[in-house]
Amino acid sequence: MDAETGSDVNAREVHDLRSTISALRDSVERMRIERDKVVQEAVAASHQEVAQLKATTAALRQALEEERNDKERQIQEAVRNANDEIKQLKAVIAAIRESLEKARG
């Protein structure tokens, strides 16, 4: 093997090694880009899920508040009805007493 042939072999090996290094760098960069994309997608999905959960929480809170208000209205109506009935019964009792007193007197 003469000096030029050995030099050519070395030059080819260096060229091949540089090509391999370049290909590996490209591969690493593509993997890094893909990883970053996956991370960004996961973060976006997480943010979307958080937003949906907040919206669901707000809707449930609103529904609960409406239910409480409805129950409070029902209670107030029941109390009002009971008070009206009490007044009517007192009026009936007073009329019966008056009627009994007239009958006795």
C-alpha positions in Angstrom: 0.0 0.0 0.0 1.6 3.3 -1.0 1.3 6.6 0.9 -1.4 8.0 -1.3 -3.6 5.0 -1.0 -3.2 5.1 2.8 -3.9 8.8 2.8 -7.0 8.2 0.6 -8.2 5.5 3.1 -7.7 7.9 6.0 -9.4 10.7 4.2 -12.4 8.4 3.4 -12.5 7.2 7.0 -12.5 10.8 8.3 -15.2 11.7 5.7 -17.3 8.7 6.7 -16.8 9.5 10.4 -17.8 13.2 9.8 -20.9 12.0 7.8 -21.8 9.6 10.7 -21.4 12.4 13.2 -23.5 14.7 11.1 -26.2 12.1 10.7 -26.2 11.4 14.5 -26.5 15.1 15.2 -29.4 15.4 12.8 -31.0 12.4 14.4 -30.5 13.8 17.9 -31.9 17.2 16.8 -35.0 15.5 15.2 -35.5 13.5 18.5 -35.2 16.7 20.5 -37.7 18.5 18.3 -40.1 15.5 18.5 -39.7 15.4 22.3 -40.4 19.1 22.5 -43.5 18.7 20.3 -44.8 15.8 22.5 -44.2 17.9 25.7 -46.0 20.9 24.2 -48.9 18.7 23.1 -49.1 17.2 26.6 -49.0 20.7 28.2 -51.7 22.0 25.8 -53.9 18.9 26.6 -53.3 19.5 30.3 -54.3 23.1 30.0 -57.4 22.2 28.1 -58.3 19.6 30.7 -57.8 22.1 33.5 -60.0 24.6 31.6 -62.7 22.0 31.1 -62.6 21.0 34.8 -62.8 24.7 35.8 -65.9 25.1 33.6 -67.4 21.9 35.0 -66.7 23.1 38.5 -68.3 26.5 37.8 -71.4 24.9 36.3 -71.8 22.5 39.2 -71.3 25.4 41.7 -74.0 27.4 39.8 -76.4 24.4 39.8 -75.8 23.9 43.5 -76.5 27.6 44.2 -79.7 27.4 42.1 -80.8 24.3 44.0 -80.1 26.0 47.4 -82.1 29.0 46.2 -85.0 26.8 45.1 -85.0 25.0 48.4 -84.9 28.3 50.3 -87.9 29.5 48.3 -89.8 26.3 49.0 -89.0 26.6 52.7 -90.2 30.2 52.8 -93.4 29.3 50.9 -94.0 26.4 53.4 -93.5 28.8 56.3 -95.8 31.3 54.7 -98.5 28.7 54.1 -98.1 27.4 57.7 -98.5 30.9 59.1 -101.5 31.5 56.9 -103.1 28.3 58.2 -102.3 29.2 61.8 -104.0 32.6 61.3 -107.0 30.9 59.8 -107.2 28.4 62.6 -106.9 31.2 65.2 -109.7 33.1 63.5 -111.9 29.9 63.5 -111.0 29.3 67.2 -111.9 33.0 68.0 -115.2 32.7 66.1 -116.0 29.4 67.9 -115.2 31.0 71.3 -117.3 34.0 70.5 -120.1 31.7 69.4 -119.8 29.6 72.6 -119.8 32.8 74.8 -123.0 34.0 73.1 -124.6 30.6 73.6 -123.7 30.6 77.3 -124.6 34.2 77.9 
